[in-house]
Every structure is written in C-alpha cells, then in structure tokens.
Amino acid sequence: MSDENGTPDTSAGSRHTSTGPAGTRTPAGRPGSPAGAGPRPEPLRFFGTTWVDHDPGYQGYAARRIAVAVGSLATVAVSCLVLRFAYEGIAIADLGSFVTLLVVVMFAVCTALAFRHTWEGFTKRPDPDRQASLRGLLAVGFAGSLLAYFFRTLTEAPGERLHREEYDTARDQYERRSTRRTGNPSKKRRRG
C-alpha cells in the first residue's frame, strides 16, 4: 500500500521504473520529486502504469491499447458465436417460442446492463456491495462488458481518466503537504 494515497503498491506495469527506498518501484523521471517520494500511480489491468506518461515503444501505451482493442473485439466475436450455439440448442430442444423469446430477451437485457455498468465503472469507483450483487448479471451479459472495454480503448485506457484524476489530486495534496513542512520545526518560535 502506498502511504501517501492508500492505493495498492504493486510493481506491475511500466518498464520505465526505478527502485526507490526500501526496494519499492516508482515511475522514473517524474518532475519535481525525487525517486520514491510522493504518491505512486495505481496500475490498470493490461496497461500497468504506462498510462501515466503514455510510454512509447514496443510494449508501451499505444501498443497495449491496440492489443486490448483487438483482443476484446475478438473475444466479443467468439462470445457471440457461443451465444448462437446456445440459441440453437434451445431451438433444437423445442421448448417453445415463449421460452426462446424469454432467453433472448434475458441475454439482451443483461448485455445492455453489463455494458452500462462497465462503462460507468470507467468514470467512477463502483460500490463493492453493488458489484457483488450484480456479479451474476454481469456474468450473463459478459458480451456487454467486453464491448464497453473495446469502445473505451478507442479513446483511452479503460479507467485512465478516473485514475489520472485521483493520481493528480494525490500528487497535488502531497506537494502542498511537503511544501508546508519545509524547515526545522524545532527552531520555530513559540507563541505565548
């Protein structure tokens, strides 16, 4: 855990890191702060901390965005194929048109709700209790979550805006705290 902003201290992510005090890994080259000082960015799934500076290179930010977009779209295609096989299985079982319609509507509604929930999760932190209660619905509508992931990667890393706002706020608070604490507190005059 990072002491400054309460985020998990993981070393996953960018290859552009340096080792700070006590072996912790921090982004290298952050202006205005020595290595290991200040809040550390929270890594994003599939992106690590490359989102902070949009790291260039073979395994950088742009390459990862392309890979995630292609991967999520391919997974959506495969999941639609699986859903088609499920639909054909229901049709072969000859359960009736009402049951078939009910299953199709259920998958469509769950997919739409999963898309919306996932999309909103990119801009604000989801409530853990609500997330746990929606786990089944999100599992049924997995294609919607994958589509939300694909569309978000066309503009940014999924969750980048939220993490950047939190990271910038934590850095500003850290800089304000560190500038207030300059000087030797024992040499300050006592008011009395």
C-alpha positions in Angstrom: 0.0 0.0 0.0 1.2 3.5 -0.8 1.5 5.6 2.4 0.6 8.7 0.6 -2.7 7.9 -1.2 -3.8 4.5 0.1 -3.5 2.7 -3.3 -2.0 -0.8 -3.6 1.7 -0.8 -4.1 2.3 -3.2 -6.9 5.2 -3.4 -9.3 3.1 -4.4 -12.3 3.2 -2.2 -15.3 5.7 0.0 -16.9 9.2 -0.9 -17.7 10.1 2.7 -17.1 10.5 2.4 -13.3 13.3 2.9 -10.9 13.9 1.4 -7.5 13.3 3.8 -4.7 13.9 3.4 -0.9 13.4 0.0 0.6 13.1 -1.6 -2.9 9.8 0.0 -3.8 9.3 0.7 -7.5 8.2 4.1 -8.7 7.9 5.8 -12.1 11.2 7.2 -13.2 11.6 10.7 -14.4 8.7 12.3 -12.5 9.5 16.0 -12.5 9.6 17.8 -9.2 10.0 14.8 -6.9 12.9 12.5 -6.1 12.6 8.9 -6.9 10.4 7.1 -4.3 8.8 10.3 -3.0 5.2 11.1 -3.3 2.1 9.0 -4.4 2.5 6.2 -6.8 0.1 5.6 -9.7 -2.3 2.7 -9.5 -1.7 0.2 -12.3 -4.5 -0.5 -14.7 -5.3 -4.0 -16.0 -3.3 -4.7 -19.2 -1.7 -1.3 -19.0 0.3 -1.2 -15.8 1.5 2.3 -15.2 2.1 3.1 -18.9 -0.9 5.4 -18.8 0.8 7.9 -16.6 3.2 9.2 -19.3 1.8 7.3 -22.3 5.1 5.4 -22.6 6.2 4.9 -26.2 7.8 1.7 -27.5 7.0 -1.9 -28.4 5.3 -2.6 -25.1 4.1 1.0 -24.5 0.8 2.6 -24.1 -0.3 2.8 -27.7 0.7 -0.8 -28.5 -1.2 -2.0 -25.4 -4.3 0.0 -26.4 -4.3 -1.6 -29.9 -3.8 -5.1 -28.4 -6.6 -4.7 -25.9 -9.0 -3.3 -28.5 -8.3 -6.2 -30.9 -8.4 -8.7 -28.1 -11.7 -7.5 -26.7 -13.3 -7.3 -30.1 -12.1 -10.9 -30.9 -13.5 -12.1 -27.6 -16.9 -10.4 -28.4 -17.0 -12.3 -31.7 -16.2 -15.6 -30.0 -18.8 -14.9 -27.3 -21.5 -14.1 -29.9 -20.7 -17.5 -31.5 -21.1 -19.2 -28.2 -24.4 -17.4 -27.6 -25.6 -18.5 -31.1 -24.8 -22.2 -30.2 -26.8 -21.8 -27.0 -29.7 -20.3 -29.0 -29.5 -23.3 -31.5 -29.5 -25.7 -28.6 -32.7 -24.1 -27.2 -34.3 -24.3 -30.7 -33.3 -27.9 -31.1 -34.8 -28.7 -27.7 -38.1 -27.3 -29.0 -39.0 -25.7 -25.7 -41.5 -23.3 -27.3 -41.4 -19.8 -28.7 -42.1 -18.2 -25.3 -39.1 -19.8 -23.6 -36.9 -19.0 -26.6 -38.1 -15.4 -26.6 -37.5 -15.1 -22.8 -33.9 -16.4 -23.1 -33.2 -14.0 -26.0 -34.6 -11.0 -24.0 -32.7 -12.1 -20.9 -29.4 -12.1 -22.7 -30.1 -8.8 -24.4 -31.1 -7.0 -21.2 -28.2 -8.5 -19.3 -25.8 -7.5 -22.0 -27.1 -3.9 -22.1 -26.9 -3.6 -18.3 -23.4 -5.1 -18.2 -22.3 -2.6 -20.9 -23.8 0.3 -18.9 -22.3 -0.9 -15.5 -18.9 -1.4 -17.0 -18.9 1.9 -18.9 -19.8 3.7 -15.6 -17.1 1.9 -13.8 -14.5 3.7 -16.0 -15.5 7.1 -14.7 -16.3 6.4 -11.0 -15.4 3.8 -8.4 -18.1 1.1 -8.2 -19.7 0.3 -4.9 -18.3 -3.1 -3.8 -21.6 -4.3 -2.4 -23.5 -3.4 -5.6 -20.7 -5.0 -7.6 -21.1 -8.3 -5.6 -24.8 -8.3 -6.1 -24.6 -7.8 -9.8 -22.0 -10.5 -10.3 -24.5 -13.0 -11.9 -26.0 -10.4 -14.2 -22.5 -9.3 -15.3 -21.6 -12.9 -16.0 -24.7 -13.4 -18.2 -24.1 -10.1 -20.0 -20.3 -10.6 -20.4 -20.5 -9.5 -24.1 -21.7 -6.1 -23.0 -18.7 -5.7 -20.7 -16.3 -6.7 -23.5 -18.0 -4.2 -25.8 -17.6 -1.4 -23.3 -13.9 -2.3 -22.9 -13.5 -2.2 -26.7 -15.2 1.2 -27.2 -13.2 2.7 -24.3 -9.9 1.6 -25.6 -10.6 3.6 -28.8 -10.2 6.8 -26.8 -8.1 5.9 -23.8 -7.1 3.0 -21.5 -10.2 1.8 -19.7 -10.3 3.7 -16.4 -7.5 6.1 -17.3 -9.5 9.3 -16.7 -10.6 8.2 -13.2 -7.1 7.0 -12.2 -5.5 10.2 -13.6 -7.8 12.4 -11.6 -7.1 10.5 -8.5 -3.4 10.5 -9.1 -3.2 14.2 -9.9 -5.2 15.0 -6.8 -3.0 12.8 -4.6 0.2 14.5 -6.2 -1.2 18.0 -5.6 -2.1 17.1 -2.0 1.4 15.6 -1.4 3.1 18.7 -2.9 1.1 21.0 -0.7 1.9 18.9 2.4 5.6 18.7 1.6 5.9 22.5 0.9 4.2 23.3 4.3 6.7 21.0 6.1 9.9 22.7 5.0 12.3 24.0 7.6 13.2 22.7 11.0 10.1 22.7 13.3 12.2 22.8 16.5 13.6 26.3 15.5 10.1 27.8 15.2 9.2 30.4 17.8 6.7 29.5 20.4 3.8 31.8 20.8 3.0 32.5 24.3 
